[in-house]
Amino acid sequence: MLATEAVEATFQNRTYDLYSITKTLAGKFAKPERPVRDEIGGVITDDEEQKKR
């Protein structure tokens, strides 16, 4: 269970594990989106164009 793992990580001073467990429990674990650029270097904002690229 994640809550008990978080408590164990706290007592063992594993801050990275504690942080990742906390983010997972909070539901805020998402990849940051990066802009997609075309051949010229401009940013593509349309979803369909991004998928094609």
VMD Tcl script that draws the C-alpha trace (Angstrom):
set ca {
  {0.00 0.00 0.00}
  {1.35 3.41 -0.92}
  {0.57 5.07 2.40}
  {2.69 2.59 4.35}
  {5.50 2.92 1.80}
  {5.38 6.69 2.32}
  {5.68 6.28 6.07}
  {8.63 3.88 5.67}
  {10.31 6.27 3.24}
  {9.92 9.05 5.78}
  {11.59 7.08 8.54}
  {14.39 5.91 6.22}
  {15.08 9.43 4.90}
  {14.28 8.53 1.27}
  {12.95 11.90 0.21}
  {12.82 11.12 -3.52}
  {10.61 8.08 -2.92}
  {8.44 10.04 -0.50}
  {7.99 12.84 -3.04}
  {7.03 10.48 -5.88}
  {4.58 8.56 -3.68}
  {3.00 11.81 -2.53}
  {2.59 13.01 -6.12}
  {1.03 9.67 -7.08}
  {-1.42 9.78 -4.19}
  {-2.33 13.39 -4.98}
  {-3.05 12.49 -8.60}
  {-0.77 15.19 -9.98}
  {1.66 12.93 -11.78}
  {1.65 14.11 -15.39}
  {4.32 14.61 -17.98}
  {4.94 18.21 -18.93}
  {3.92 18.91 -22.50}
  {6.64 20.10 -24.83}
  {5.94 22.30 -27.84}
  {6.14 20.64 -31.26}
  {8.07 22.57 -33.86}
  {7.88 22.42 -37.63}
  {10.83 22.27 -40.07}
  {11.29 26.04 -39.98}
  {11.30 26.20 -36.18}
  {7.82 27.60 -35.61}
  {5.55 26.14 -32.95}
  {2.68 23.92 -34.12}
  {-0.46 24.51 -32.05}
  {-3.02 22.37 -33.90}
  {-3.42 18.86 -32.44}
  {-3.79 17.16 -35.81}
  {-0.69 18.86 -37.17}
  {1.26 17.82 -34.07}
  {0.24 14.18 -34.57}
  {1.32 14.32 -38.22}
  {4.69 15.74 -37.22}
}
mol new
graphics top color blue
foreach p $ca { graphics top sphere $p radius 0.5 }
foreach p [lrange $ca 0 end-1] q [lrange $ca 1 end] { graphics top cylinder $p $q radius 0.2 }
display resetview
